[in-house]
Amino acid sequence: MKNSKNNYLALGPLMLCFFTMGFVDLVGIASNFVKADLGLSDYQANVFPSMVFFWFLFISVPTGVLMNKIGRKRTVLLSIIITAISLFIPILGNNYSVMLISFSLLGIGNAIMQTSLNPLVSNIINDNRLAGTLTFGQFVKAIASFLAPYIAVWGATSGITFAGLGWRILFPIYMTVAVIAIILLSVTSIPREPAEDKKSSIINSLSLLSAPFILFTFLGIICHVGIDVGTNTTAPKILMEKFAMSLEDASFATSLYFIFRTLGCLIGAYLLNKVSNKYFFGVSVLLMVMAMFGMLFFNSLSAIYCSIALIGLGNSNIFPIIYSQAILSMPAKQNEISGLMIMGLFGGTIFPIGMGLASDAIGQAGAIIIMMVGVAYLLFLGVKLKNK
């Protein structure tokens, strides 16, 4: 921890911001409920998670430039305000246009938040503990992620009308938490980061991709988030296809994934301060290799559940390892590199579209094969990581 005792107090509001960051993962279960409500195809329903992550392509790098001008804390506050607005909109209705607008704003807010919140943590955390602290933040984020399906199913099945919201009760609950996060972060004192180049530009930021290590890590983020969003969205569909489950029962698969991703983050928060990042990364990817083959070839419910759990464990620490190695590789360009890494979350758009087309053509096996491509790349990236 960097010097001041007050930095310990700042860590609490920052962790609540990580919880707010996890709201983006509600799009997985929400897209399944909207699909059922509106009678959509897999491809049409997968537009929703794609719309969320589409904005990471255009928002993340400009956010890195914005941080150089207004600071990381103000940028985080802006992101949570946009997130709160996005969560208010579905309270007004449940038609296709309303949900597209809501998920678009959710994506914009989350792109800004992920770009600015991760480097804001480095304002109070020493470099040698950054990966572990970011993993703990991912642990807190994952709590919001795995709670979302439970809240949605409770709203859909409790018999309480909630003013006609049903499963959409999820949105006002999370909106309230976002408002609390805005208030707490506003009154929290966080040391200002050292000034970076205020004349930095989008072109200069993108030019950093010419560095091989930055390019490799950028592609790794694309694959990580593609697997994450893909599992979040596809796991219930696999159960519905293989075992003829209802959506409400199959939604447990999404919660199971996030439960084990949360557990994996908690394990990583401890072990990443004890063992090599490269070794930990390799073990994590091997867990996902086993899981993908399990989902593709096994037909027992317990085997599918085990496979989903292994993806949660394996994918839980991929982001903080890649991210921390990328921004520490060029300390003077942390804001710009953060923007590039978060732009990689655009993989959450690429993968669901490809998975939707593949599953419409040959069933959910097609979606699993698309995710396997991402896992294969992470195996390659593991060789390139630094042995820290």
C-alpha positions as CSV (number, residue, x, y, z in Angstrom):
1,M,0.0,0.0,0.0
2,K,1.4,3.4,-0.9
3,N,2.2,5.3,2.2
4,S,-0.9,6.9,3.8
5,K,-3.2,5.1,6.2
6,N,-6.1,7.0,4.4
7,N,-5.3,4.8,1.4
8,Y,-6.7,1.8,3.3
9,L,-10.0,3.8,3.7
10,A,-10.1,4.6,0.0
11,L,-9.9,0.9,-0.9
12,G,-13.5,0.3,0.4
13,P,-15.3,2.7,-2.0
14,L,-13.1,1.4,-4.8
15,M,-14.2,-2.1,-4.2
16,L,-17.8,-0.9,-4.3
17,C,-17.0,0.5,-7.7
18,F,-15.8,-2.9,-8.7
19,F,-19.1,-4.3,-7.5
20,T,-20.8,-1.8,-9.8
21,M,-18.5,-2.8,-12.6
22,G,-20.0,-6.3,-12.3
23,F,-23.5,-5.0,-13.3
24,V,-22.4,-5.5,-17.0
25,D,-22.6,-9.2,-16.6
26,L,-26.4,-9.1,-16.0
27,V,-26.7,-8.9,-19.8
28,G,-26.2,-12.6,-20.0
29,I,-29.3,-13.6,-18.0
30,A,-31.2,-10.5,-19.2
31,S,-30.7,-11.5,-22.8
32,N,-32.2,-14.9,-22.1
33,F,-35.3,-13.4,-20.4
34,V,-35.7,-10.8,-23.2
35,K,-35.4,-13.7,-25.7
36,A,-38.3,-15.5,-24.0
37,D,-40.4,-12.4,-23.5
38,L,-40.1,-11.3,-27.2
39,G,-39.7,-14.6,-28.9
40,L,-36.3,-13.9,-30.4
41,S,-33.8,-16.2,-32.1
42,D,-30.3,-17.0,-30.6
43,Y,-28.8,-14.5,-33.0
44,Q,-31.3,-11.8,-32.2
45,A,-30.9,-12.3,-28.4
46,N,-27.1,-12.3,-28.7
47,V,-27.3,-8.8,-30.1
48,F,-27.8,-7.6,-26.6
49,P,-24.5,-8.7,-25.1
50,S,-22.8,-7.7,-28.4
51,M,-24.3,-4.2,-28.1
52,V,-22.9,-3.9,-24.6
53,F,-19.4,-4.8,-25.6
54,F,-19.5,-3.0,-29.0
55,W,-18.8,0.3,-27.3
56,F,-15.5,-0.9,-25.8
57,L,-14.1,-0.7,-29.3
58,F,-14.8,3.1,-29.6
59,I,-15.0,4.3,-26.0
60,S,-11.9,2.8,-24.2
61,V,-9.0,4.5,-26.0
62,P,-10.7,8.0,-25.9
63,T,-11.2,7.3,-22.1
64,G,-7.5,6.8,-21.7
65,V,-7.0,10.2,-23.3
66,L,-9.8,11.7,-21.1
67,M,-8.1,10.5,-17.9
68,N,-5.0,12.5,-18.9
69,K,-7.1,15.6,-18.9
70,I,-9.6,15.3,-16.0
71,G,-8.0,12.6,-13.8
72,R,-8.9,9.0,-13.1
73,K,-11.3,9.6,-10.2
74,R,-13.5,12.0,-12.1
75,T,-13.6,9.6,-15.0
76,V,-14.7,6.8,-12.8
77,L,-17.5,9.0,-11.4
78,L,-18.7,9.8,-14.9
79,S,-18.8,6.1,-15.7
80,I,-21.0,5.2,-12.7
81,I,-23.4,8.0,-13.5
82,I,-23.9,6.6,-17.0
83,T,-24.3,3.1,-15.5
84,A,-27.0,4.3,-13.1
85,I,-28.9,5.9,-16.0
86,S,-28.7,2.7,-18.1
87,L,-30.2,0.8,-15.2
88,F,-33.1,3.2,-14.8
89,I,-34.3,2.9,-18.5
90,P,-35.6,-0.8,-18.3
91,I,-37.9,0.3,-15.5
92,L,-39.8,2.1,-18.2
93,G,-40.5,-0.9,-20.4
94,N,-39.3,-4.1,-21.9
95,N,-39.5,-3.7,-25.7
96,Y,-36.6,-4.3,-28.0
97,S,-35.7,-0.6,-28.5
98,V,-35.7,0.2,-24.8
99,M,-33.4,-2.8,-24.0
100,L,-31.0,-1.9,-26.8
101,I,-30.7,1.7,-25.5
102,S,-30.2,0.5,-21.9
103,F,-27.6,-2.1,-22.8
104,S,-25.8,0.4,-25.1
105,L,-25.5,2.9,-22.2
106,L,-24.5,0.1,-19.9
107,G,-21.7,-0.8,-22.3
108,I,-20.6,2.9,-22.6
109,G,-20.5,3.3,-18.8
110,N,-18.7,0.0,-18.3
111,A,-16.1,0.8,-20.9
112,I,-15.3,4.1,-19.2
113,M,-15.3,2.4,-15.8
114,Q,-13.0,-0.5,-16.7
115,T,-10.6,1.8,-18.4
116,S,-10.3,4.2,-15.5
117,L,-11.0,2.2,-12.3
118,N,-8.2,-0.3,-12.8
119,P,-5.4,2.3,-13.1
120,L,-7.1,4.3,-10.3
121,V,-6.3,1.4,-8.0
122,S,-2.6,1.8,-8.9
123,N,-2.8,5.3,-7.2
124,I,-2.9,3.6,-3.8
125,I,-1.4,0.1,-4.4
126,N,2.3,-0.8,-4.9
127,D,3.2,-2.3,-8.3
128,N,4.2,-5.7,-6.8
129,R,0.7,-6.1,-5.3
130,L,-1.3,-4.7,-8.2
131,A,-2.2,-8.0,-9.8
132,G,-3.4,-9.5,-6.5
133,T,-5.4,-6.4,-5.7
134,L,-7.0,-6.2,-9.1
135,T,-7.9,-9.9,-8.7
136,F,-9.6,-9.1,-5.4
137,G,-11.5,-6.4,-7.3
138,Q,-12.5,-9.0,-9.8
139,F,-13.7,-11.1,-6.9
140,V,-16.0,-8.3,-5.7
141,K,-17.1,-7.7,-9.3
142,A,-18.0,-11.4,-9.6
143,I,-20.3,-11.2,-6.6
144,A,-22.5,-8.8,-8.5
145,S,-22.3,-11.0,-11.5
146,F,-23.5,-14.2,-9.9
147,L,-26.2,-12.5,-7.8
148,A,-27.8,-11.1,-11.0
149,P,-29.4,-14.4,-12.2
150,Y,-30.7,-15.1,-8.7
151,I,-32.3,-11.7,-8.4
152,A,-33.8,-12.0,-11.9
153,V,-35.3,-15.5,-11.3
154,W,-36.6,-14.4,-7.9
155,G,-38.3,-11.4,-9.6
156,A,-39.8,-13.7,-12.3
157,T,-41.0,-16.5,-10.0
158,S,-41.8,-14.9,-6.6
159,G,-45.4,-14.0,-7.5
160,I,-44.8,-10.5,-6.2
161,T,-45.6,-8.0,-9.0
162,F,-43.0,-5.3,-8.2
163,A,-45.1,-2.8,-10.2
164,G,-45.1,-5.3,-13.1
165,L,-41.3,-5.5,-13.4
166,G,-41.0,-9.2,-12.8
167,W,-37.4,-10.2,-13.6
168,R,-36.6,-6.6,-14.3
169,I,-36.6,-5.9,-10.6
170,L,-32.8,-6.5,-11.0
171,F,-32.4,-3.0,-12.6
172,P,-33.7,-0.8,-9.8
173,I,-31.8,-2.8,-7.2
174,Y,-28.5,-2.4,-9.0
175,M,-29.3,1.2,-9.8
176,T,-29.6,2.0,-6.1
177,V,-26.1,0.4,-5.4
178,A,-24.7,2.5,-8.3
179,V,-26.0,5.7,-6.7
180,I,-24.4,4.7,-3.3
181,A,-21.1,4.1,-5.1
182,I,-21.3,7.6,-6.7
183,I,-21.8,9.2,-3.3
184,L,-19.0,7.3,-1.5
185,L,-16.4,7.8,-4.2
186,S,-17.2,11.5,-4.4
187,V,-16.4,12.0,-0.7
188,T,-13.3,9.8,-0.7
189,S,-9.8,11.3,-0.9
190,I,-7.6,9.5,-3.4
191,P,-4.0,10.7,-4.2
192,R,-3.9,12.2,-7.7
193,E,-1.8,10.2,-10.2
194,P,1.4,11.6,-11.6
195,A,0.7,13.8,-14.6
196,E,0.9,12.0,-18.0
197,D,1.1,13.5,-21.4
198,K,-2.0,15.8,-21.6
199,K,-1.4,16.1,-25.4
200,S,-1.8,12.4,-25.9
201,S,-4.2,11.4,-28.7
202,I,-6.2,8.5,-29.9
203,I,-3.7,7.9,-32.7
204,N,-0.7,7.9,-30.4
205,S,-2.5,5.5,-28.1
206,L,-3.4,3.1,-30.9
207,S,0.2,3.2,-32.1
208,L,1.2,1.4,-28.9
209,L,-0.2,-1.8,-30.5
210,S,2.9,-1.8,-32.7
211,A,4.8,-3.1,-29.6
212,P,4.5,-6.9,-29.9
213,F,3.8,-7.5,-26.2
214,I,1.0,-4.9,-26.1
215,L,-0.6,-6.5,-29.2
216,F,-0.4,-10.0,-27.7
217,T,-2.0,-8.9,-24.5
218,F,-4.6,-6.9,-26.3
219,L,-5.6,-10.0,-28.3
220,G,-5.6,-12.0,-25.0
221,I,-8.1,-9.7,-23.5
222,I,-10.4,-10.1,-26.5
223,C,-10.3,-13.9,-26.0
224,H,-10.7,-13.7,-22.2
225,V,-13.9,-11.6,-22.4
226,G,-15.2,-13.6,-25.4
227,I,-15.0,-16.8,-23.2
228,D,-16.5,-14.9,-20.2
229,V,-19.5,-13.5,-22.1
230,G,-19.9,-16.6,-24.1
231,T,-20.1,-18.9,-21.1
232,N,-22.4,-16.4,-19.3
233,T,-24.8,-16.4,-22.3
234,T,-24.5,-20.0,-23.6
235,A,-24.3,-22.1,-20.4
236,P,-28.1,-22.0,-19.8
237,K,-28.7,-22.8,-23.5
238,I,-26.5,-25.9,-23.3
239,L,-28.6,-27.2,-20.4
240,M,-31.9,-26.3,-22.2
241,E,-30.6,-28.1,-25.4
242,K,-29.2,-31.2,-23.8
243,F,-31.6,-31.7,-20.9
244,A,-34.8,-29.9,-22.0
245,M,-34.6,-27.6,-18.9
246,S,-36.8,-24.5,-18.5
247,L,-35.0,-21.1,-18.7
248,E,-35.6,-20.6,-14.9
249,D,-33.9,-23.9,-14.0
250,A,-31.2,-23.5,-16.6
251,S,-30.3,-20.1,-15.3
252,F,-28.5,-21.8,-12.4
253,A,-25.7,-22.5,-14.9
254,T,-24.9,-18.8,-15.1
255,S,-24.8,-18.5,-11.4
256,L,-22.6,-21.6,-11.1
257,Y,-20.2,-20.0,-13.5
258,F,-20.0,-16.8,-11.5
259,I,-19.8,-18.6,-8.2
260,F,-16.7,-20.4,-9.3
261,R,-15.3,-17.3,-11.0
262,T,-15.8,-15.5,-7.7
263,L,-14.1,-18.4,-5.8
264,G,-11.2,-18.3,-8.4
265,C,-10.8,-14.6,-7.9
266,L,-10.5,-15.1,-4.1
267,I,-7.9,-17.8,-4.6
268,G,-6.0,-15.7,-7.1
269,A,-6.0,-12.6,-4.7
270,Y,-3.9,-14.8,-2.3
271,L,-1.9,-16.9,-4.7
272,L,-0.8,-14.2,-7.1
273,N,1.2,-12.7,-4.3
274,K,2.9,-16.1,-3.7
275,V,3.5,-17.7,-7.1
276,S,4.6,-16.7,-10.6
277,N,1.9,-15.0,-12.7
278,K,3.0,-17.0,-15.7
279,Y,2.6,-20.3,-13.9
280,F,-0.8,-19.4,-12.4
281,F,-1.9,-18.3,-15.9
282,G,-0.9,-21.6,-17.4
283,V,-2.8,-23.6,-14.9
284,S,-5.8,-21.4,-15.4
285,V,-5.9,-22.0,-19.1
286,L,-5.4,-25.7,-18.8
287,L,-8.6,-25.8,-16.6
288,M,-10.5,-24.1,-19.4
289,V,-9.1,-26.6,-22.0
290,M,-10.5,-29.5,-19.9
291,A,-13.8,-27.6,-19.5
292,M,-14.4,-27.0,-23.2
293,F,-13.8,-30.6,-24.1
294,G,-16.2,-31.6,-21.2
295,M,-19.0,-29.4,-22.5
296,L,-18.5,-30.5,-26.0
297,F,-18.3,-34.3,-25.5
298,F,-20.0,-35.2,-22.2
299,N,-23.8,-35.6,-21.9
300,S,-24.3,-36.0,-18.1
301,L,-25.6,-33.1,-16.1
302,S,-22.9,-33.4,-13.5
303,A,-20.2,-33.3,-16.1
304,I,-21.6,-30.2,-17.7
305,Y,-21.9,-28.5,-14.3
306,C,-18.2,-29.5,-13.5
307,S,-17.2,-28.1,-16.9
308,I,-18.9,-24.8,-16.3
309,A,-17.3,-24.5,-12.8
310,L,-13.9,-25.2,-14.3
311,I,-14.4,-22.3,-16.8
312,G,-15.3,-20.1,-13.9
313,L,-12.1,-21.1,-12.0
314,G,-9.9,-20.9,-15.1
315,N,-11.1,-17.6,-16.5
316,S,-11.3,-15.8,-13.2
317,N,-7.7,-14.5,-13.1
318,I,-6.9,-14.1,-16.7
319,F,-7.8,-10.4,-17.0
320,P,-5.8,-9.1,-14.0
321,I,-2.7,-11.0,-15.0
322,I,-2.8,-9.8,-18.6
323,Y,-3.8,-6.3,-17.6
324,S,-1.2,-5.8,-14.9
325,Q,1.6,-7.1,-17.1
326,A,0.6,-4.8,-19.9
327,I,0.4,-1.5,-18.0
328,L,3.6,-2.2,-16.0
329,S,5.5,-2.9,-19.2
330,M,5.2,0.8,-20.0
331,P,4.8,2.8,-16.7
332,A,4.7,6.2,-18.4
333,K,1.8,5.2,-20.7
334,Q,-0.5,3.5,-18.2
335,N,-3.6,5.5,-19.1
336,E,-3.2,4.8,-22.8
337,I,-2.4,1.1,-22.4
338,S,-5.4,0.8,-20.0
339,G,-7.6,2.2,-22.8
340,L,-6.2,-0.3,-25.3
341,M,-6.6,-3.3,-22.9
342,I,-10.2,-2.4,-22.2
343,M,-10.8,-1.9,-25.9
344,G,-10.1,-5.6,-26.0
345,L,-13.3,-6.2,-24.2
346,F,-14.8,-5.7,-27.7
347,G,-14.3,-9.4,-27.8
348,G,-17.6,-9.5,-25.9
349,T,-19.2,-8.4,-29.2
350,I,-17.2,-10.6,-31.6
351,F,-17.6,-13.9,-29.8
352,P,-21.4,-13.8,-29.1
353,I,-22.2,-12.9,-32.7
354,G,-20.0,-15.8,-34.0
355,M,-21.4,-18.1,-31.3
356,G,-25.0,-17.1,-32.2
357,L,-24.5,-17.8,-35.9
358,A,-22.7,-21.1,-35.1
359,S,-25.4,-22.3,-32.7
360,D,-28.2,-21.4,-35.0
361,A,-26.5,-23.6,-37.6
362,I,-25.4,-26.7,-35.7
363,G,-26.6,-26.2,-32.1
364,Q,-24.7,-25.1,-29.0
365,A,-21.7,-27.3,-30.0
366,G,-21.0,-24.6,-32.5
367,A,-20.9,-21.9,-29.8
368,I,-18.5,-24.1,-27.7
369,I,-16.1,-24.5,-30.7
370,I,-16.0,-20.7,-31.1
371,M,-15.0,-20.4,-27.5
372,M,-12.3,-23.1,-27.9
373,V,-10.6,-20.8,-30.4
374,G,-10.2,-18.2,-27.7
375,V,-8.8,-20.8,-25.2
376,A,-6.3,-22.0,-27.8
377,Y,-5.0,-18.4,-28.2
378,L,-4.6,-18.0,-24.4
379,L,-2.4,-21.1,-24.5
380,F,-0.2,-19.3,-27.0
381,L,-0.2,-16.1,-24.9
382,G,0.9,-18.0,-21.8
383,V,4.3,-18.6,-23.4
384,K,4.7,-14.8,-24.0
385,L,4.0,-13.6,-20.5
386,K,6.8,-12.4,-18.3
387,N,7.7,-14.8,-15.4
388,K,6.8,-12.4,-12.5
